[in-house]
Amino acid sequence: MMRLPALLLAAILLTTPAFAQNVPIEPDAYLSPPDTVPRSQLLAAMDASVALIRASGWRCDTISGFRVLLWETGYNIHCNQFRYHYEVKDRGGRWVAELK
């Protein structure tokens, strides 16, 4: 078995695109600051939000932006190089995706 030099391995890891579990996050994506939401919760919220967006019949192949809404319970999401803009909100205990 061939072993990769540590420097090469580090280069591969640093150039590999970031992913929420199922959706690529664009390299220049803007995300909620880590002091507002822990990274693990943010990634889980991204996956759930994109699943809801797709279940509503809309596209979201890559994440361009993902922010927590300030005045409501939900998220502001931009997808596909900012081509699509959505809000995912809690409406009376039921989560809904809205195209903006």
C-alpha positions as a Python dict, from the first residue, in 0.01 Angstrom:
ca = {
    (1, 'M'): (0, 0, 0),
    (2, 'M'): (139, 336, -102),
    (3, 'R'): (139, 614, 159),
    (4, 'L'): (82, 976, 61),
    (5, 'P'): (329, 1230, 195),
    (6, 'A'): (173, 1449, 465),
    (7, 'L'): (211, 1767, 256),
    (8, 'L'): (29, 1613, -40),
    (9, 'L'): (-247, 1484, 185),
    (10, 'A'): (-288, 1829, 344),
    (11, 'A'): (-308, 1989, -3),
    (12, 'I'): (-581, 1746, -107),
    (13, 'L'): (-782, 1809, 208),
    (14, 'L'): (-752, 2187, 178),
    (15, 'T'): (-862, 2195, -186),
    (16, 'T'): (-1155, 1954, -148),
    (17, 'P'): (-1486, 2143, -163),
    (18, 'A'): (-1687, 2178, 158),
    (19, 'F'): (-2017, 1992, 186),
    (20, 'A'): (-2316, 1995, 407),
    (21, 'Q'): (-2377, 1618, 415),
    (22, 'N'): (-2549, 1606, 75),
    (23, 'V'): (-2506, 1951, -81),
    (24, 'P'): (-2184, 2121, -194),
    (25, 'I'): (-2108, 2454, -30),
    (26, 'E'): (-1957, 2701, -277),
    (27, 'P'): (-1604, 2821, -189),
    (28, 'D'): (-1712, 3187, -162),
    (29, 'A'): (-2042, 3114, 16),
    (30, 'Y'): (-2148, 3346, 297),
    (31, 'L'): (-2261, 3161, 607),
    (32, 'S'): (-2389, 3260, 949),
    (33, 'P'): (-2095, 3346, 1175),
    (34, 'P'): (-1976, 3057, 1394),
    (35, 'D'): (-2047, 3253, 1711),
    (36, 'T'): (-2421, 3253, 1630),
    (37, 'V'): (-2466, 2886, 1537),
    (38, 'P'): (-2226, 2593, 1594),
    (39, 'R'): (-2092, 2452, 1265),
    (40, 'S'): (-2245, 2106, 1320),
    (41, 'Q'): (-2593, 2255, 1373),
    (42, 'L'): (-2548, 2481, 1070),
    (43, 'L'): (-2458, 2185, 845),
    (44, 'A'): (-2758, 1985, 973),
    (45, 'A'): (-2987, 2285, 913),
    (46, 'M'): (-2848, 2320, 558),
    (47, 'D'): (-2927, 1958, 476),
    (48, 'A'): (-3279, 1978, 620),
    (49, 'S'): (-3349, 2310, 447),
    (50, 'V'): (-3227, 2190, 108),
    (51, 'A'): (-3432, 1871, 146),
    (52, 'L'): (-3742, 2083, 214),
    (53, 'I'): (-3666, 2313, -82),
    (54, 'R'): (-3626, 2014, -313),
    (55, 'A'): (-3941, 1847, -175),
    (56, 'S'): (-4126, 2168, -265),
    (57, 'G'): (-4017, 2120, -627),
    (58, 'W'): (-3743, 2383, -644),
    (59, 'R'): (-3372, 2357, -727),
    (60, 'C'): (-3080, 2387, -493),
    (61, 'D'): (-2769, 2208, -620),
    (62, 'T'): (-2508, 2416, -436),
    (63, 'I'): (-2524, 2651, -137),
    (64, 'S'): (-2415, 3010, -208),
    (65, 'G'): (-2535, 3154, 122),
    (66, 'F'): (-2699, 3037, 441),
    (67, 'R'): (-2796, 3266, 728),
    (68, 'V'): (-3014, 3237, 1034),
    (69, 'L'): (-3312, 3476, 1021),
    (70, 'L'): (-3293, 3742, 1291),
    (71, 'W'): (-3659, 3816, 1363),
    (72, 'E'): (-3820, 3482, 1279),
    (73, 'T'): (-3738, 3116, 1332),
    (74, 'G'): (-3584, 3006, 1006),
    (75, 'Y'): (-3310, 3044, 748),
    (76, 'N'): (-3227, 3256, 445),
    (77, 'I'): (-3074, 3039, 170),
    (78, 'H'): (-2916, 3126, -166),
    (79, 'C'): (-2845, 2844, -411),
    (80, 'N'): (-2674, 2781, -745),
    (81, 'Q'): (-2435, 3080, -749),
    (82, 'F'): (-2701, 3312, -600),
    (83, 'R'): (-2947, 3230, -880),
    (84, 'Y'): (-3219, 3116, -639),
    (85, 'H'): (-3321, 3268, -305),
    (86, 'Y'): (-3536, 3090, -48),
    (87, 'E'): (-3652, 3129, 309),
    (88, 'V'): (-3726, 2825, 521),
    (89, 'K'): (-3943, 2917, 820),
    (90, 'D'): (-4131, 2765, 1110),
    (91, 'R'): (-4498, 2850, 1050),
    (92, 'G'): (-4698, 2740, 1353),
    (93, 'G'): (-4486, 2432, 1415),
    (94, 'R'): (-4471, 2337, 1047),
    (95, 'W'): (-4160, 2413, 839),
    (96, 'V'): (-4219, 2565, 495),
    (97, 'A'): (-3992, 2671, 209),
    (98, 'E'): (-4069, 2997, 27),
    (99, 'L'): (-3922, 3114, -302),
    (100, 'K'): (-3815, 3479, -280),
}
